[in-house]
Amino acid sequence: MIRLSVFYPKTEGATFDHDYYRDSHVPLCATTWGVGPERYTIDKGVDGPYEAAVHFTFESLEALGAAMGSPDTAQVMADVPNYTTIAPVIQTSEVVA
């Protein structure tokens, strides 16, 4: 199992619309990449270095690559300014437990 995590570091003066992120952006990602709601979680930072994060799971690196290679991924990226001014940090991990 492969997990794609997108973290948004707390940044002074930055904006982040949690409602838009939860209700519009993440569902756009899920639809674009063929990921059902059981395959992602959204975090709203309470304490720590991140304002928010999302974690998507894929069956394999190949499945992740196919999702990222979708021509519609450009639409996902173009949507980012609609909810934040924070530059995301992306991590791909192998889920081992």
Buried (B, 14 or more C-beta within 10 A) or exposed (E): EBBBBBBBBEEEEEEBBBEBBBEBBBBBBBEBBEBEEEBBBEBEBEEEEBBBBBBBBBEEEEBBEEBBEEEEBEEBEEBBEEBBEBEBEEEEEEEEE
